[in-house]
Amino acid sequence: MTRLLAVFALWMLCFSSTMTFAALPTELTVISYHEVADKKDALIPQYAVSPTNFVRQMDWLKVNGYHFVNVDQILAARAGKLPLPEKAVLITFDDGYHSVYTNAFPILKLFNAPAVIAVVGDWLEPTSGEVVNFAGRSVSREQMLSWAEIKEMVDSGLVEVGSHTYAQHEGILANPQGNTEPAVTTRLYLPKLNRYEDEDTYKKRIYNDLKKNNEVLQSHGFRSPRVIAWPYGSYNIESREAAEKLGMPIGLTLDDGPNTVATPLWGLRRILVESGMQLPDLQKEILLRDRNITDNDRPEKIMHIDLDYIYDPDPAQQEKNLGHLLDRIQAMGVNTIYLQAFADPAARGSASSVYFPNRHMPMRADLFNRVSWQIRTRTQVKRIYAWMPMLAWELPATEPAANDLVVADLPTSSDHLNMGYHRLSPFSTRARKVIRDIYQDLSRAAPIDGILFHDDVTLSDYEDASSFGIAQNKEWGLPSKISDIRANDDFLGRWTILKITALDRFANELSNLVSLEQPNLLTARNLYAQVVLNPKSEVWYAQSLDNSLANYDFTAIMAMPYMEKADDPKAFMEDIIAKVKEHPNAMKHVVFELQAVDWRTDKKIPSAEIAATIKSLYDAGAQHVAYYPDDSIQDHPDASVLRPVFDGKSNMAVIP
């Protein structure tokens, strides 16, 4: 949300990466276990399943018609040789604990249940009596599987050994502030050099580690693994391509959702069984996936945060600001964050710098990774979206594309029609290349769950009159002059659709690029309220609710009556809700984003008023609500006022 007030504030329209199709049936359920042991005996009690619970779960699967399958069957099914049985289930164990042999293997034999055990070579290399460096602490080698135990299980015909990397099951230094993050996907920060490892070094580190683990297994008489289970469920295109080159086509993740025939083998999703998960909990998790209910169906309660509030040139003060923000997030009880990845301290609505390392823009501070990781690990938040411009980049003058700007062909004395945005032309090849680079650099800088596209993506009915836009109009078979296009309703209608499609495709390209590093990326976009209330405004704004619903995971409607100068804020909100409900299933995909500040008067909206509006939205059937901005410096809105309303909305998806 920009803080810039313009008469016509515009946003981008739809892209096709999240097109909705009829849900495919579940082909395979994969269950992820770690230790099968009582919590008091476990190395990691959080993931220890008691032997009794493990027996109950295996028994329930068998009794309820689930068929245990092995890797051969999965590969054969994908090769089109023999389909998997109905209700197929694969059992997996990560890390290679001794308790898998003592407590799980006898049960697997009893139920004739195949399993994959993914092992960490570095934890198996020490000999009996030595210690294992287990994620930073020393544990007895006897707490891990012995080579003889692994051989016995493999010789039974039930167990296949998979890779869990050789020595990448750890956190490594991820930023200057000292956070440690999953080694497989993190570019190592090098303090002495004040930089991150380069891409070639990173790729070699991952490839060589996976290769070494395979060699260790082969040296002990086992086949080179066909399966890799990613530590912490963290993977990207570089890691999965390395695994495939080394003969591991199956990748086991911890991603949410069902495994259908469309789910790639390199990204099989698993249900992670934790110590507190009882049989009814596992049943529910399986049922959710069978009915294709994912985290996307759970209500999102969203704080929209400016990092400009957190940044301070004094690192100590910046850390204090961050600590206070984390306290506010916990106090507010939200589960989703829209987090600014760019800097706009002058409130122009465009990025003058960014908060992550990149190739083209000044970096105000290496802050996005630090803040996002702290939110992820120290609060209850489940999802973090990077809030990013698509076109509004104030490139340095040294960049060749810096002047490839959107131009408006405005009538004389029509400054009131100026959109007010500094934007790069989407029809400039150079500009698109720079923007792609920035998004790719973001994707490598920090783990994120989604992208929220900023409200800068627009080509109004007076744009783009740059040389790039004129050339594009000619290619589309339209007049060169925008005034000629506007004078003809047929041209104007066609032009609007073509511009929407062009922006749509570029946004799709950017999200696909980011998803290579951040699998299962979600997309959200802001939509101005007038587009919902007045369909004729599509021409002015290059936005459409229908297209947005069809192409984004979430559409965040800026339901901001004060910004829109609404005479009756309550009636304004009721009209938006009514319009949204005219679209089937729209309430599942619409975020109602409220304003916490009246930018026209620079006054804060009372917390009680914001809370009352949220309650009215929930009462009307809204699933997802956000507010912007969160002022963590002045503690507005008041968490004690909003928290009870947010808590009144369940975090759980409803099973139909």
C-alpha positions, 0 to 999 in steps of 0.5 A: 500500500503506498502512502502517496495520495494520488487521485488515481492510484492504480494496481496491476491485474491478474496472472495465470500461475495460480489458475484454479482447476478442479481438484485432482484426487490424492494419489499418494499420502506420505507420512514423515516420522523421526524417532519412535520413542517415548519423549523422555528417551528422545533426542528431539522430543518434539518429533518423537512418536511413542511406540504405542501411538506408532502402532495405533497409527499403523493399525488405523491405516491398515484397517481403513483401507490404506495400502502401504507402497514402496519406491518401486511402485511409485516410480512404476506408477509415474512411468505409466507401468502400473497405477498405485493402489487406492489410498496408497501411503508411503512411510518415511523416517528422517535422520536415522535414529536407533529407535527406528530399528528397535521400536519401528522396524518390528511394527513395519514387519508385522504390518508388511509396511515398506519404508524409506529411512533417510540418513545423514552420512556425517552422523553415521561415519563415527564408529561405536563408542565415538560421539556424533556432532548432532546439530551442534551438540554431541550425542553418543554414536549408539543413538543412531542406526548402526550399519549392521542394523541398516543392512538388516532392515534393507535385507528384509526387503521392506526398507530403502535407504534414502539421503538426508544429505551428508552434512547439510542437516544444520543451520549456517550463518545467513546474515550479518546479524548472526541468524542461522538458517537451513544449509541447503537453501541458504547462501552462506554469509562470510563475515570476514569478506562482508559478503555471501558465497557466490552462486557457483560456490553455493551450487558446488557445496550442495552438489558435492555434499549430496555426492559424498553422502551417496558415496558413503552409502555405497562404500558400506554396500548399499545402493546409491539412494533414489530418494532424498528427504530435504532437511527441515523440508527446505529445498530449491531448484539448485538442490533438486537439480543436483539431486536429480543429476545424482540419481535421486528423482524423488524428493521428500518435502514438508510442503502442505497439500495432497500428492496428486498425479500432477505433483512432481516426484521431486516435490512429494509432500509429507505429513509431519508427525509430531509428538503431540499428534494423536491418532485423531490428529493424523486422521484429520491431516489425511482427510484435509489432504484427501479433500484438497484442503490446504493452508490456503483455506485457513483464515489469514489475519494479517499485519502489513508492516513497513520495514521503514519503521524498523530501520535505524542507522544505529544497529542497536536501536534497530534491534530494539525496534525489531524486538518491539515489533516481535512483541507486537506481532505476538500480542496481536495474534496474527498468523500472516505478515506482509513485510516490506522488502523495499525502502520508501522513506520519502513516501513516494510510492516507489523504491529508492533502495531495498533491504536485501543484497541485489545487483541493481538497487542500493541496499539501505540495510541487509535487514529483510532476511533478519526480520523475516527469520526472527518473525518466523522463529520467534512468533506464531506467524505461519506465513510471510509475504515479501511486499514488492513493487513490480515497476516502481524502481528508482534505478541509479543513474548508472543503470542503462534502464533508469530512464526507460520510464512509463510516459503519460500522454495527458491532455493540456492542463490535466495534472490531476490525471497524473498517476504520480508513480515513477515506473519503469516501462514494462515494454522495455526489454532492459527494464524487464531484465533488471526487474527480473534480476531484482526478484531473483536476488530477493528469492535467494536472500530469504525464505518467504511464503508469498509475494504481495505485489505493490500498488504500482503496477498500472497502465492507465488510459493515458499510458504508456506513451514511451517509445517502448509503449508506442512500439508495443501498440504498433505490434498490437495493431493499434494507433501510435497515438493514445489520443487516437486509441481513446477516441475509439471505443473498440480500440480502447477496449482492446487496448485495455485487455492487451495491457492487462494481459501484458502486465499479467504475463510479466507478473506471472514471469516474476512469480515463477522465477521466485518460485524456483527458489521458494517452492509453493510460492503464494501470490497476493495483490492489492486491488483498489476498492473502486474496481470492485464498486464500479466495473467501468473503472477497469479502463482507468485502473487496468484492474479487474476483480474477476481476473484477479480472483482467477489468477491470484491466490489472494486479492487484497482489496483496499477497503479504505473509505477515508482514502476513497472519500466515502460519505458513509464508511459503513455503507462503503464497506457493506457495498464492497462485501455485497459486490464480492459475494456476487462472485462465486467462492470469492470470499475464500480468496479476498483479503479485506485490507483496512487502513489504520491511518487517514492519510488525507488528514494524517490522523490515526483511525481509532483502534476501536473503529478498526476492531468494529470493522473487522468484526463486521467483516467476520460477521458478513462472512469474510475469511481474510482481513489485513490492516495497514500500516502497523505503527510499531513505534507508536503501538498503533493499532492497540493490540489489546483492542484488536486481538480479541476480534482476531481471536474470534475467528478460528485459525482452522479451515472448515472441513466440508 
